[in-house]
Amino acid sequence: MAIRTSFLSSAAPPAPASSAAPQKPSGIHLNLLCPKEASKLLKVSTSWLAKARMTGDGPPYIRIGRSIRYSEAALLQWLKSRQRLSTSEQ
C-alpha cells in the first residue's frame, strides 16, 4: 500500500520547538494531600476530618471524583485562622 505524500509538500513546515522548558504558572503551587496525610500533618484522626467535612467545621477540601484531597497551603492557613491567644477568644 503506497502512501501519498504530495499533500505534505504543500503544507507549511512545523514551527520550531521552543528551546525553553515549559514553565509552571507563577503563584500556583498545589501540594495535595490525601485525608491520611492531612490527618498526620494536623495531628488529628482521619475520622475527625471526615466528621469535620460533614459539619463544615474542618479545613477546606477538594473533591476530585470520589477522592478527597487537601491543599497543604489551605491546611496551614486554616491552622493559622484557628490560633488563639486566650481561652476567652472565640
N, C-alpha and C positions, 0 to 999 in steps of 0.2 A: 504494500500500500504506500503510495507516494504522498508526501506532504507538500502542499502548495505553499511556497514561501514568498510569492510575489507580493502579497499584501504586507509582508513585513518590511520590505524595502521602501515602501512609500510612507511608512509610519515614522513619526518623529523619534529620534533617539531618546532613550530614557534619561531623565535628569540625573546628573552626577550625585552620588551619595554624599551626604554631609560628613565631613571628617570629624565633627564634634560628636561626642556621645550624647544620647538623649538625656535631657535634663528633667528632673522632677519639678513639679510646680513648687515655687517657693512658698513657704508658710504652711504647707500641708505635710504633716508627718504623723501618720496614724500607726500606732503600735497597738493592735487589737489583741485583747486577752480573752480567753475563754473564762467561764464562771469559776472554774477551779483555780486558775492562775490569779484571777481578780480577788478571790477569797483569801489566797495566801498573801497577796500584797496588802489587803486591808486588815488581815488577821481576824477574819470572821468566817463562819461556816458557809458552805455553799447553800445550805437550806435557808440561812438568814438572807442571803442575796435573793433567793427565789421568792421569799415572803416579801422582801422589800420591793421587788419588781411588781408584785401583785398589789401592794398597798400604795405604791408610788413614793415611798419614803427613802428609797435607796438611791444609789448613784445612777446617772443616765446610762442607758444601754442601747445597743444597736441590734436589731433583729435582721438577720440575713437568712431568708428561708425559715427553717426551723431552728437555726442556730442563734445563740445569744452571744454577743461579744461586747466587751467594754473597752473603750478607748483609755489608754493609760493616762493620757493628759486629762481626760474628763474625770477619772478617778481621783487624781491628785487635786484637781480643782474642787471636786466635791468634798474631799477631806478638809481642804483649807476653809471651805464655807461652813463646816461643822465645828471648827475650832472655837473654843470659848475661853475667856479669861476668868470667869467667875461662875459659880453654880447658879447664881441668880439670873444669868443671861438666858434668853430664850433663843 
